[in-house]
Amino acid sequence: MSKGFKSFLIAIGILIVLVIIIYSFFAGNYNKMVDAEERVKAQWAQVENVYQRRFDLIPNLVATVQGAASHESDVLTQVTEARSRAGGVMQVSDEVLSDPDAFRRFQQAQNDLGSALQRLLVVTENYPDLKANSNFLALQDQLEGTENRIAVERQRYNEAAMGYNAFIKKFPRTILANMFGFREKAYFTADAGAQRAPTVNFN
């Protein structure tokens, strides 16, 4: 076997090894990005589920309160309007996760609804009959459980998004992420003023 042919075989061997290494790098990292993004989407679906549960509980809660405290029309109207606004952004595609403005609008609508519900529950403290109503108490318990679940699922979503974002932003994976259209996912943030204790005034 001639020296030139041996060199040719060595060069071919090196080229094949390089192709395998490059392919493994691209395929391996691409697949990991897909897996991480799917985890984010799955967790987003859980967030939507708990928001939907809260959304579905509200009409029964409003109807129950209306029966016992019909003259609290302002608060009931605020809850109904906030629910309507939240409903407009309830079923959104997971593309909103890569659009910070759309994500912010979604979060704001949900925060407004949560605030309106808190005002409604504060008002109900003035009605002993309502507080003794078993239907209202059951709805209140379900709503409180749902609010806790919302907090848990939002935290889990943020953790999934953080893992995904960190993975795609590290060099050299950031080059692949840009090539294949993997975009940073938005995070849920604390409500404005969440660090301050709320003021409750019964006057």
C-alpha positions in Angstrom: 0.0 0.0 0.0 1.5 3.3 -1.1 2.3 6.1 1.4 -0.1 8.4 -0.5 -3.0 6.0 -0.2 -2.3 5.5 3.5 -2.4 9.3 4.0 -5.7 9.5 2.0 -7.2 6.8 4.2 -6.1 8.6 7.4 -7.6 11.9 6.1 -10.9 10.1 5.3 -10.9 8.6 8.8 -10.3 11.9 10.4 -13.0 13.5 8.3 -15.5 10.8 9.3 -14.6 11.2 13.0 -15.1 15.0 12.7 -18.5 14.5 10.9 -19.6 12.2 13.7 -18.4 14.6 16.4 -20.2 17.6 14.8 -23.3 15.6 14.1 -23.4 14.3 17.7 -22.9 17.9 19.0 -25.7 19.3 16.9 -28.2 16.4 17.3 -27.5 15.9 21.0 -27.9 19.6 21.9 -30.9 20.1 19.5 -32.7 17.1 21.1 -31.9 18.4 24.6 -33.4 21.8 23.7 -36.5 20.2 22.3 -36.9 18.2 25.6 -36.4 21.3 27.7 -38.8 23.3 25.7 -41.4 20.5 25.9 -41.0 20.5 29.7 -41.7 24.3 29.7 -44.8 23.8 27.5 -46.1 20.9 29.7 -45.7 23.1 32.8 -47.4 26.0 31.1 -50.4 23.7 30.4 -50.5 23.0 34.2 -50.6 26.8 34.9 -53.4 27.2 32.4 -55.3 24.3 34.0 -55.3 25.9 37.5 -56.2 29.3 36.1 -59.1 27.7 34.2 -60.3 26.0 37.4 -60.4 29.4 39.2 -62.1 30.9 36.1 -64.8 28.1 36.3 -65.4 28.6 40.0 -66.1 32.3 39.8 -69.7 32.3 38.4 -70.9 30.0 41.3 -69.1 32.1 43.8 -70.6 35.4 42.4 -74.1 33.9 42.3 -73.8 32.7 45.9 -72.6 36.1 47.2 -75.2 37.9 45.1 -77.9 36.0 46.8 -76.8 37.1 50.3 -75.2 40.5 49.5 -76.9 41.8 46.4 -76.2 45.4 47.3 -72.4 44.8 46.9 -72.9 45.3 43.2 -69.7 47.3 42.7 -67.5 44.5 43.9 -69.5 41.8 42.1 -69.3 43.9 38.9 -65.5 44.2 39.3 -65.1 40.5 39.7 -67.3 39.8 36.6 -65.4 42.3 34.5 -62.0 41.0 35.6 -63.2 37.5 34.8 -64.2 38.7 31.4 -60.9 40.3 30.7 -59.0 37.2 32.0 -61.2 35.1 29.7 -60.0 37.0 26.7 -56.4 35.8 27.3 -57.2 32.5 29.0 -56.7 30.1 26.0 -53.5 31.3 24.5 -51.0 29.3 22.5 -47.7 28.5 24.0 -46.1 31.0 21.6 -47.0 33.6 24.2 -44.1 32.2 26.3 -41.6 33.7 23.9 -43.4 37.0 23.7 -42.7 39.1 26.8 -45.5 41.6 26.1 -48.1 39.0 25.5 -47.0 37.1 28.6 -47.2 40.3 30.6 -50.7 40.9 29.4 -51.7 37.4 30.4 -50.2 37.8 33.8 -51.8 41.2 34.4 -55.3 39.9 33.5 -54.8 37.0 35.9 -53.5 39.3 38.7 -56.4 41.7 38.2 -58.8 38.8 38.6 -57.1 37.6 41.7 -57.2 41.1 43.2 -61.0 41.4 42.5 -61.6 38.0 44.1 -59.7 39.1 47.2 -61.8 42.2 47.4 -65.0 40.1 47.1 -63.8 37.7 49.9 -63.0 40.7 52.2 -66.6 42.1 51.6 -68.1 38.7 52.5 -66.7 39.0 56.0 -69.5 41.5 56.7 -72.2 38.9 56.1 -72.6 36.3 58.9 -75.3 34.4 56.9 -72.9 34.1 54.0 -70.1 32.8 56.2 -72.5 30.2 57.5 -73.6 29.1 54.0 -72.2 25.7 53.3 -72.2 26.2 49.6 -70.2 29.5 49.9 -67.8 27.8 52.4 -67.2 24.9 50.0 -66.6 27.4 47.1 -64.3 29.5 49.3 -62.3 26.4 50.2 -62.0 25.3 46.6 -60.9 28.8 45.6 -58.3 29.0 48.3 -57.0 25.6 47.2 -56.9 26.7 43.6 -55.0 29.9 44.5 -52.4 27.9 46.4 -52.2 25.5 43.4 -51.7 28.5 41.0 -48.7 29.7 43.1 -47.2 26.2 43.1 -47.7 25.7 39.3 -46.3 29.2 38.5 -43.2 28.3 40.6 -42.8 25.0 38.7 -43.2 26.8 35.4 -40.5 29.3 36.4 -38.2 26.5 37.3 -38.7 24.7 34.0 -38.3 28.0 32.1 -35.1 28.9 34.0 -33.6 25.5 33.2 -34.5 25.9 29.5 -33.3 29.5 29.3 -30.0 28.7 31.0 -29.4 25.7 28.6 -30.0 27.7 25.4 -28.1 30.8 26.5 -24.8 29.0 27.2 -22.1 29.0 24.5 -21.9 27.3 22.1 -25.5 26.1 22.4 -26.7 29.7 22.0 -25.6 29.5 18.3 -27.7 26.4 17.8 -30.6 28.0 19.6 -30.5 31.0 17.3 -30.1 28.8 14.2 -33.1 26.6 15.1 -35.4 29.3 16.5 -35.3 28.4 20.2 -36.3 31.6 22.1 -36.0 32.6 25.7 -39.2 31.9 27.7 -40.8 34.6 29.9 -41.1 34.2 33.7 -43.9 34.9 36.1 -43.0 37.8 38.4 -44.4 39.0 41.7 -47.3 41.4 41.6 -46.3 45.1 41.9 -46.3 45.9 45.5 -46.3 42.2 46.6 -43.6 42.9 49.1 -46.0 45.2 51.0 -48.7 43.7 53.2 -52.1 44.5 51.9 -54.3 47.0 53.8 -57.7 45.8 54.7 -60.3 48.4 55.7 -63.7 47.4 56.8 -65.1 50.9 57.2 
